[in-house]
Amino acid sequence: MNPPATTNPSRRRFLRNALTLAASSIPAFYFPLTADADTSAPASSTNVRFLLRNDADYAKHRQIFNKRITAMPKIIAVCANETGVQAAIAYAQQAKLPIAVKSGGHSFEGFSTNDGGLMLDLSGMNKPKYDKTTKRLTIQPGAKLGKVYEYLHQYGRMIPAGSCAGVGVAGLTLGGGYGFFARQLGLTCDSLQRVRMVDGKGKLHDSSTNPELLWACKGGGNGNFGIITELEFKTHPAPIHFSSHRYKYRNLTPTSATQLAERWFEWMKTLPNTAYSSWVLNGKHVTVIVTDTSSTPSAALKAILAKLKAGATEVMTPARMRFYAVSSATKAGLNRCILRMFPLAITKVSAI
C-alpha cells in the first residue's frame, strides 16, 4: 500500500493528539513510573470494571499468553464498551499511569501488560455481526480468532488470518496478520475496511470520516494512534478443503540446518498461492509444514512435497479435511489440530 501523497494540517493535528496515547502505551518497564501505589480503585460501572491487585478477578484478567512475563499492572480496566474505554483513559491521564492494551494478550514481548500501570482489558468486547448483503464482518477488538472462524463458517465466509485460536483479532490485524491464506488473499489488514478508535484524549474517531486513519491502522502496529474499539472487514469465500503436510529433520548441525534452509527457500519459489509453508527451528530440530486449500494439489506442489520428503527423518501422514473441520477445531485451539508441531521457543520463517 502507498501512503497518501500529502500531509495536511488536520492530519498533523490528529497525529499530534494520537501521540498522547502512543507515549502512554509503552510498557511501564521501559520508563520509570510517576504514580504512587493506590489503595483504592475508581468507581466501576456497567461500562468498565476497575480491578486492583487484591481483587478476586485480577489474576484472571492480568494473565497473558506468554506466562514467562509476570508484570503486574497497578490497576486493570475491564471494558465493556467504548464508553468504558474512554473512562479508563480519563482515569489513566488523571493518575498519570502508563497504558497497556490487551485484547487477546498474545504479544510475545508482553506489550499487552505493564508493571505498575493501567491495563485496558478489551477481552469482553468481542461481539461479531455479519451483513449478508455487503458480505462484511463488523467485530469488536477482543474477539478471538477461533471464534471469528467459527462464526463466519455458518455463512461460508472467512477472513485471511492465522492459525492460533486465542489471538485477538485487533492485535492480529493492526500488526499485519500473516497466515495460511496470505499468499492468496493477502494479510488480514488487507481486508480491513473501517475502524473506530478512542484516542489519547478520549475522543472517538471513525475512519469512515477519516480515511487516513484506516490507512495508518493497516499493519502499522498496535496502540500507535489509540484504542481500536471496532473493526470492519470484507470477507472471502471459505475454501472447501484444507490439506496439511509435515516433515521433521532431527539432530541437525549448524551447517546442515543452513543447507536445509537454503534449499527450502529455493523450493518455495514455485509454491502455489493456495499453499503456505513454514520452516521452524527448535534447537537441533527443524519442522517444515505445508498447507494447501486447493481441491487438487498442483504439479508444482507435488514436486515440492517430494523434495521435502527426501532426507526427512519423520514424515507425518498427510491430513486432508473439509475446511469446516479445521474451523470447528479452533474451538479447542487450532494448534491441536494442525499446529501441534509449533512449540514455543522457536525460530519460524514463513514462505511469502
C-alpha positions in Angstrom: 0.0 0.0 0.0 1.2 3.5 -0.7 1.0 6.4 1.8 -1.1 9.5 1.0 0.8 11.9 -1.2 0.3 14.9 1.0 0.2 15.6 4.7 -2.5 18.2 5.5 -2.8 20.3 8.7 -5.8 18.2 10.0 -3.7 15.1 9.7 -0.8 16.7 11.6 -3.2 17.7 14.4 -4.6 14.2 14.5 -1.2 12.6 14.7 -0.1 15.0 17.4 -3.1 14.1 19.5 -2.6 10.4 18.9 0.9 10.6 20.2 -0.5 11.3 23.7 -1.7 7.7 23.8 1.3 6.3 21.9 3.6 7.6 24.7 1.4 6.1 27.4 1.0 2.8 25.6 4.7 1.8 26.1 5.1 -0.9 28.7 6.0 0.5 32.1 9.3 -1.4 32.3 10.6 0.9 29.5 10.5 4.0 31.8 10.1 4.9 35.4 6.6 5.2 36.9 5.4 8.5 38.1 2.5 7.5 40.3 2.5 6.0 43.8 0.5 2.9 44.6 -3.2 3.4 45.1 -5.1 1.7 47.8 -8.5 2.1 46.1 -9.8 1.9 42.6 -12.1 4.4 40.9 -15.8 3.5 40.9 -16.8 0.8 38.5 -19.8 0.9 36.3 -21.6 -1.1 33.7 -19.2 0.3 31.2 -15.9 -0.5 32.9 -14.8 -2.5 35.9 -11.6 -1.5 37.7 -9.6 -4.2 39.4 -6.8 -3.8 42.0 -4.2 -6.5 42.7 -6.1 -7.9 45.7 -9.4 -8.3 43.8 -10.6 -11.8 43.1 -10.6 -11.5 39.3 -7.4 -9.6 39.0 -5.2 -12.7 38.3 -7.5 -13.9 35.5 -7.5 -10.6 33.7 -3.8 -10.0 34.2 -2.7 -13.2 32.6 -1.3 -13.0 29.1 -0.3 -15.8 26.6 3.5 -15.6 27.4 3.5 -16.8 31.0 7.1 -16.0 31.4 6.1 -12.3 31.6 4.9 -11.7 35.1 4.3 -7.9 35.0 1.7 -6.7 37.5 -0.4 -3.7 36.4 -1.3 -1.3 39.2 -5.0 -1.5 38.0 -6.9 -3.3 35.3 -9.8 -1.7 33.5 -12.1 -4.4 32.1 -14.0 -2.5 29.4 -17.5 -3.4 28.2 -17.8 -0.8 25.5 -16.4 2.4 24.0 -17.7 4.5 26.9 -15.7 2.2 29.3 -12.6 2.7 27.2 -13.0 6.5 27.4 -13.5 6.3 31.2 -10.4 4.2 31.6 -8.2 6.5 29.5 -9.5 9.5 31.5 -8.5 7.8 34.8 -5.1 6.9 33.4 -4.5 10.5 32.5 -5.6 11.7 35.9 -3.5 9.2 37.7 -0.5 9.6 35.3 -0.4 5.9 34.6 1.1 4.3 31.5 -1.4 2.3 29.5 -1.1 -1.2 28.0 -3.9 -2.6 25.8 -4.9 -6.3 25.9 -7.4 -7.8 23.5 -6.1 -11.4 23.1 -3.0 -10.9 25.1 -0.8 -12.7 22.6 2.1 -10.2 22.3 5.1 -12.4 22.8 7.1 -9.4 24.1 4.5 -8.6 26.7 3.2 -5.3 25.3 -0.3 -6.3 26.4 0.6 -5.6 30.0 2.9 -3.5 32.2 4.3 -3.2 35.7 2.5 -0.6 37.8 0.4 1.0 35.1 -3.1 0.5 33.8 -4.1 -2.4 31.6 -7.0 -1.9 29.3 -8.6 -5.3 29.0 -10.8 -5.5 25.9 -11.5 -9.2 26.0 -15.1 -8.7 26.9 -15.6 -6.6 23.8 -16.0 -9.5 21.4 -19.3 -9.3 19.6 -19.4 -10.1 15.8 -22.0 -9.1 13.2 -22.1 -10.3 9.6 -24.0 -8.4 6.9 -25.3 -10.9 4.3 -25.9 -8.0 1.8 -22.4 -6.5 1.9 -20.7 -9.7 3.0 -18.8 -7.7 5.6 -18.0 -8.6 9.2 -18.1 -6.0 12.0 -16.4 -7.1 15.1 -15.0 -5.8 18.4 -11.3 -6.0 19.2 -11.5 -8.7 21.9 -12.9 -11.4 19.6 -10.6 -14.4 19.4 -9.6 -15.7 16.0 -11.1 -19.2 16.6 -14.5 -17.7 17.4 -14.2 -15.5 14.3 -13.6 -18.5 12.1 -16.4 -20.4 13.8 -18.9 -17.5 13.5 -18.1 -16.9 9.8 -18.3 -20.5 8.8 -22.1 -20.6 9.1 -22.1 -18.1 6.2 -19.4 -19.9 4.2 -17.1 -17.0 4.7 -13.7 -16.2 6.2 -11.1 -13.5 6.7 -7.4 -14.3 5.9 -5.8 -14.9 9.2 -3.5 -17.2 11.2 -3.7 -20.5 13.0 -3.9 -19.7 16.7 -7.4 -19.7 18.0 -6.6 -17.5 21.0 -5.2 -14.5 19.2 -7.3 -11.3 19.5 -8.5 -10.0 16.1 -7.4 -6.4 16.8 -3.8 -7.2 17.6 -3.6 -9.6 14.7 -4.9 -7.0 12.2 -3.1 -4.0 13.5 0.2 -5.9 13.3 -0.5 -7.0 9.7 -1.8 -10.6 10.2 0.0 -13.3 8.2 -1.2 -16.9 8.0 -2.3 -19.8 5.9 -4.2 -17.7 3.4 -1.9 -14.7 3.0 -0.4 -15.8 -0.3 -3.8 -16.0 -1.9 -5.8 -13.3 -0.1 -3.2 -11.0 1.4 -2.6 -10.0 5.0 -5.5 -9.8 7.5 -5.1 -6.0 7.4 -5.6 -6.0 3.6 -9.3 -7.0 4.2 -9.8 -4.3 6.8 -12.4 -1.7 5.6 -13.1 0.5 8.6 -12.1 1.1 12.2 -13.4 3.0 15.2 -10.9 4.3 17.7 -10.6 6.2 21.0 -7.6 8.5 21.0 -5.3 9.5 23.9 -7.7 12.3 24.9 -10.7 10.1 25.0 -12.1 11.3 21.7 -13.9 8.9 19.3 -12.8 8.6 15.7 -14.2 6.6 12.8 -12.3 6.0 9.6 -15.4 6.4 7.5 -14.9 10.1 8.0 -11.1 10.0 8.3 -9.8 7.6 5.6 -6.2 8.2 6.6 -6.9 6.6 10.0 -7.7 3.4 8.1 -4.5 3.6 6.1 -2.5 4.1 9.3 -4.1 1.1 11.0 -3.4 -1.4 8.2 -0.5 -3.2 9.7 1.3 -0.2 11.2 1.4 -1.6 14.7 -0.7 -1.7 17.9 -1.6 1.3 20.1 0.2 3.8 17.9 -2.8 6.1 17.4 -5.3 4.9 20.0 -7.5 2.1 21.3 -9.4 0.4 18.4 -13.0 -0.4 19.5 -14.5 -1.8 16.3 -13.2 -3.3 13.0 -15.0 -4.0 9.8 -13.7 -6.5 7.3 -14.6 -7.6 3.8 -14.9 -11.4 3.9 -14.0 -14.1 1.4 -15.5 -17.4 0.4 -14.2 -20.1 2.7 -12.3 -23.0 1.0 -13.9 -26.4 0.9 -10.8 -28.4 1.7 -7.7 -27.9 3.8 -4.6 -30.2 3.5 -1.5 -30.2 5.7 1.9 -31.9 5.4 4.7 -32.1 8.0 8.3 -33.1 7.7 10.8 -33.2 10.6 14.6 -33.2 10.3 16.3 -34.1 13.6 19.8 -33.6 15.1 21.0 -31.1 12.5 24.3 -29.3 12.7 24.6 -25.6 12.0 25.9 -26.5 8.6 23.1 -29.0 7.7 20.4 -26.7 9.1 21.7 -23.8 6.9 21.8 -26.0 3.8 18.2 -27.2 4.5 17.1 -23.6 4.9 18.7 -22.6 1.6 17.0 -25.5 -0.2 13.7 -24.6 1.4 13.9 -21.0 0.2 14.8 -22.2 -3.3 11.9 -24.7 -3.4 9.4 -22.1 -2.1 9.8 -20.0 -5.3 7.3 -22.3 -7.0 4.9 -22.7 -4.1 1.3 -22.1 -5.4 -0.6 -19.2 -4.0 -3.2 -21.6 -2.5 -0.4 -23.1 -0.3 1.6 -22.0 2.8 4.8 -23.2 4.3 6.8 -22.6 7.4 10.4 -23.6 8.3 10.5 -24.0 12.1 13.8 -24.3 14.0 13.7 -25.7 17.6 17.1 -26.4 18.9 18.7 -29.0 16.7 15.5 -30.0 15.0 13.6 -28.4 12.1 10.0 -28.9 11.2 8.6 -27.9 7.8 4.9 -27.5 7.4 3.0 -27.1 4.1 -0.7 -26.5 3.8 -3.0 -26.1 0.8 -6.6 -25.1 0.1 -6.9 -26.3 -3.5 -9.2 -29.2 -4.3 -6.4 -31.0 -6.1 -2.7 -30.4 -5.4 -0.8 -28.9 -8.3 2.2 -30.4 -10.0 4.4 -27.8 -8.5 3.2 -28.6 -5.0 3.7 -32.3 -5.5 7.3 -31.7 -6.6 8.0 -29.6 -3.5 6.5 -32.2 -1.2 8.7 -34.9 -2.9 11.8 -32.8 -2.3 10.8 -32.2 1.4 10.3 -35.9 2.0 13.8 -36.7 0.8 16.1 -36.5 3.8 13.3 -36.1 6.4 13.7 -38.2 9.5 10.0 -38.2 10.1 7.1 -37.7 7.7 3.6 -37.0 9.1 0.8 -38.8 7.4 -0.8 -36.1 5.2 -4.1 -34.8 6.5 -6.9 -33.6 4.2 -10.1 -32.4 5.8 -13.0 -30.2 5.0 -12.4 -26.6 6.0 -15.4 -27.0 8.3 -13.4 -29.5 10.4 -10.5 -27.1 10.6 -12.7 -24.2 11.5 -14.5 -26.2 14.2 -11.2 -27.4 15.7 -10.4 -23.8 16.6 -12.9 -24.1 19.5 -10.3 -26.1 21.3 -7.3 -24.4 19.7 -6.3 -24.9 16.1 -2.8 -25.6 17.2 -4.0 -29.0 18.5 -5.4 -29.8 15.0 -2.6 -28.6 12.7 0.0 -26.5 14.5 0.9 -29.0 17.3 4.2 -29.0 15.5 4.9 -25.4 16.6 6.3 -25.5 20.1 7.3 -22.4 22.0 10.9 -21.0 21.9 11.3 -21.5 18.1 12.6 -19.6 15.1 9.9 -19.6 12.5 10.1 -18.4 8.9 7.2 -18.5 6.6 7.2 -18.6 2.8 5.9 -15.3 1.3 
